[in-house]
Amino acid sequence: MAQIFSRAYNTIAPAVLVGAVLLLSLLGVCVYAVIWSPYRTKVKVPVSQQVPFSHQHHVGGLGIECRYCHTGVEKSAFAGLPPTHTCMTCHSQLWTEAPLLAPVRESLITGTPLRWKRINNVPDYVYFDHHIHVQKGVGCVSCHGRVDEMPLLWKSETLYMKWCLECHRQPETALRKPSQVFDMASPDPTQQEGKQRIREQDVRPARFLVDCSNCHR
């Protein structure tokens, strides 16, 4: 019977197989890189707003605490965004003619709320409750980063499920004293301090914290 393939295919066939494996591997690396890149995660990408509000100035410079503007953080799932009259508590007296604050003044006059863009957001199929995290001692900085150093706000963490589970598996790495929850500059708790917080604040064991029903309801 005549030979169907020439001897050259003894070299070509393995080369094609190796090339296909390398190509698929390269494709996988590219997909992984895109998934974890700032293009996809938006981590450390400043977000422009209707009003260029600077947390660095208000929190880091003036010392305004998180709860002054985000009033729901201790009692509801949503931390809340400040209504216009909260801004005007100060800006009815300070920088009253500043062009940058024109949208704030117009919002007060017309009664139309300012439209802030969400920075930290989870998918609709994920349930997140701010107040339970605050009550158990998770500091704002653990999820939102050093907002007191951000002239324009950006996302500090990916908020991917992998990132959430890392904390739920080892809650002692994030739990602070109640007095430090809203303190940006407080050092991260030591493992011993974190375990003490677990006992004092009745945090459930890790095997319960990683249950799917906690976040997917």
C-alpha positions as CSV (number, residue, x, y, z in Angstrom):
1,M,0.0,0.0,0.0
2,A,1.3,3.4,-1.0
3,Q,2.4,5.7,1.8
4,I,-0.3,8.4,2.4
5,F,1.8,10.9,4.4
6,S,5.3,11.9,3.6
7,R,8.1,11.6,6.1
8,A,8.0,15.3,6.7
9,Y,4.8,14.9,8.7
10,N,6.8,13.1,11.4
11,T,8.2,16.5,12.2
12,I,5.2,18.7,11.3
13,A,2.7,16.8,13.4
14,P,4.5,17.1,16.8
15,A,5.3,20.8,15.9
16,V,1.6,21.5,15.3
17,L,0.6,19.8,18.5
18,V,3.2,21.7,20.6
19,G,2.2,24.9,18.8
20,A,-1.5,24.3,19.6
21,V,-0.8,23.7,23.3
22,L,1.4,26.8,23.5
23,L,-1.3,28.9,21.7
24,L,-4.0,27.7,24.1
25,S,-1.7,28.4,27.1
26,L,-1.0,31.9,25.8
27,L,-4.7,32.5,25.3
28,G,-5.4,31.3,28.9
29,V,-2.7,33.7,30.2
30,C,-4.2,36.6,28.2
31,V,-7.7,35.9,29.5
32,Y,-6.4,35.7,33.1
33,A,-4.5,38.9,32.7
34,V,-7.6,40.7,31.3
35,I,-9.8,39.4,34.1
36,W,-7.4,40.8,36.8
37,S,-6.3,43.9,34.9
38,P,-7.5,47.4,36.0
39,Y,-9.4,47.5,32.7
40,R,-11.7,44.8,34.0
41,T,-11.5,45.3,37.8
42,K,-11.4,49.1,37.8
43,V,-9.0,48.9,40.8
44,K,-7.1,52.2,41.3
45,V,-8.8,53.8,38.3
46,P,-10.2,57.2,39.4
47,V,-13.8,57.8,38.6
48,S,-14.9,61.2,37.4
49,Q,-18.1,62.6,39.1
50,Q,-20.6,65.3,38.5
51,V,-18.8,67.1,41.4
52,P,-15.1,66.3,41.9
53,F,-15.4,65.4,45.6
54,S,-12.1,64.8,47.3
55,H,-12.0,62.4,50.2
56,Q,-8.4,63.3,50.6
57,H,-9.4,66.9,51.5
58,H,-12.6,66.2,53.4
59,V,-11.5,63.0,55.3
60,G,-7.7,63.3,55.4
61,G,-7.5,67.1,55.6
62,L,-10.6,68.2,57.5
63,G,-11.1,65.0,59.5
64,I,-14.7,64.4,58.6
65,E,-15.7,60.9,59.6
66,C,-17.4,58.3,57.3
67,R,-20.7,58.4,59.2
68,Y,-21.2,62.1,58.7
69,C,-22.0,61.5,55.0
70,H,-22.7,57.7,54.9
71,T,-25.4,57.7,57.6
72,G,-26.7,54.2,56.9
73,V,-23.5,52.3,57.4
74,E,-24.2,51.2,61.0
75,K,-27.9,50.3,60.5
76,S,-28.6,49.1,57.0
77,A,-27.2,47.1,54.1
78,F,-26.5,50.2,52.1
79,A,-24.1,52.8,53.6
80,G,-26.0,55.6,51.8
81,L,-24.9,58.7,49.9
82,P,-25.2,62.2,51.4
83,P,-28.2,64.3,50.4
84,T,-27.5,67.7,49.0
85,H,-28.4,69.5,52.3
86,T,-25.5,67.6,54.0
87,C,-23.1,69.2,51.6
88,M,-24.7,72.5,52.0
89,T,-24.3,72.4,55.8
90,C,-20.8,73.6,55.2
91,H,-21.0,75.0,51.7
92,S,-23.8,77.5,52.4
93,Q,-21.0,79.3,54.4
94,L,-17.8,78.1,52.6
95,W,-16.9,78.4,48.9
96,T,-20.4,79.7,48.2
97,E,-19.5,80.9,44.7
98,A,-17.1,78.2,43.7
99,P,-17.8,77.1,40.1
100,L,-17.0,73.5,41.0
101,L,-19.9,73.5,43.4
102,A,-22.5,74.9,41.0
103,P,-24.2,71.5,40.6
104,V,-24.6,71.2,44.4
105,R,-26.2,74.6,44.6
106,E,-28.5,73.8,41.6
107,S,-29.4,70.5,43.2
108,L,-30.5,72.3,46.4
109,I,-32.5,74.9,44.5
110,T,-34.3,72.4,42.2
111,G,-34.6,69.5,44.6
112,T,-33.0,67.2,42.1
113,P,-30.5,64.8,43.8
114,L,-26.9,64.7,42.6
115,R,-26.2,61.6,40.5
116,W,-23.1,60.0,42.0
117,K,-21.4,57.1,40.2
118,R,-21.0,54.0,42.2
119,I,-17.4,53.0,42.9
120,N,-17.8,49.8,44.8
121,N,-20.6,47.7,43.5
122,V,-21.4,44.0,43.6
123,P,-23.6,42.1,41.1
124,D,-27.3,41.9,41.6
125,Y,-27.0,38.2,42.7
126,V,-24.8,39.1,45.6
127,Y,-26.1,40.4,48.9
128,F,-23.8,42.6,51.0
129,D,-24.8,44.1,54.3
130,H,-22.7,47.0,55.6
131,H,-24.0,47.1,59.1
132,I,-23.2,43.5,60.0
133,H,-19.6,44.0,58.9
134,V,-19.3,47.2,60.9
135,Q,-20.9,45.6,64.0
136,K,-18.4,42.8,63.9
137,G,-15.4,45.1,63.6
138,V,-14.5,45.2,59.9
139,G,-13.0,48.6,59.3
140,C,-13.9,50.8,56.3
141,V,-10.3,50.7,55.1
142,S,-10.4,46.9,54.7
143,C,-12.7,47.2,51.7
144,H,-12.5,50.8,50.6
145,G,-8.8,51.4,51.1
146,R,-7.2,54.7,52.3
147,V,-9.9,57.0,51.0
148,D,-8.3,59.7,53.1
149,E,-5.5,59.7,50.5
150,M,-7.6,59.7,47.4
151,P,-8.1,63.1,45.7
152,L,-10.6,61.3,43.4
153,L,-12.2,58.1,44.6
154,W,-11.3,54.7,43.1
155,K,-12.0,51.1,43.8
156,S,-9.4,49.7,46.2
157,E,-10.2,46.0,45.9
158,T,-11.6,43.8,43.1
159,L,-14.6,42.7,45.1
160,Y,-14.3,39.3,43.4
161,M,-15.7,36.3,45.3
162,K,-12.2,35.0,45.8
163,W,-11.3,38.2,47.6
164,C,-14.4,38.1,49.9
165,L,-13.7,34.4,50.8
166,E,-10.1,35.1,51.8
167,C,-11.5,37.4,54.6
168,H,-14.4,35.0,55.5
169,R,-12.0,32.1,55.9
170,Q,-9.7,34.2,58.1
171,P,-11.8,36.9,59.7
172,E,-9.2,37.6,62.4
173,T,-7.1,39.4,59.8
174,A,-9.7,42.2,59.5
175,L,-11.5,42.6,62.8
176,R,-10.7,45.8,64.7
177,K,-11.8,47.4,67.9
178,P,-15.1,49.2,67.7
179,S,-13.3,52.5,68.2
180,Q,-11.0,51.8,65.1
181,V,-13.7,50.7,62.6
182,F,-13.9,54.2,61.1
183,D,-10.2,55.1,61.6
184,M,-8.3,55.1,58.3
185,A,-4.9,55.2,59.9
186,S,-5.3,52.4,62.5
187,P,-2.8,49.6,61.9
188,D,-4.1,46.2,60.7
189,P,-5.0,44.0,63.7
190,T,-2.6,41.2,64.7
191,Q,-3.8,37.7,64.6
192,Q,-4.1,37.6,68.4
193,E,-6.1,40.8,68.4
194,G,-8.3,39.5,65.6
195,K,-9.1,36.2,67.5
196,Q,-9.9,38.3,70.6
197,R,-12.4,40.3,68.5
198,I,-14.0,37.0,67.2
199,R,-14.6,36.0,70.8
200,E,-15.8,39.4,72.0
201,Q,-18.0,40.2,69.1
202,D,-19.5,36.7,68.6
203,V,-18.3,36.1,65.1
204,R,-19.5,32.8,63.6
205,P,-16.8,30.2,62.8
206,A,-15.3,30.3,59.3
207,R,-17.1,27.2,58.1
208,F,-20.4,29.2,58.5
209,L,-19.0,32.4,57.0
210,V,-18.2,30.6,53.7
211,D,-21.7,29.2,53.3
212,C,-23.1,30.2,49.9
213,S,-26.4,31.4,51.4
214,N,-24.6,34.2,53.3
215,C,-24.2,36.2,50.1
216,H,-26.3,34.4,47.5
217,R,-29.9,34.6,48.7
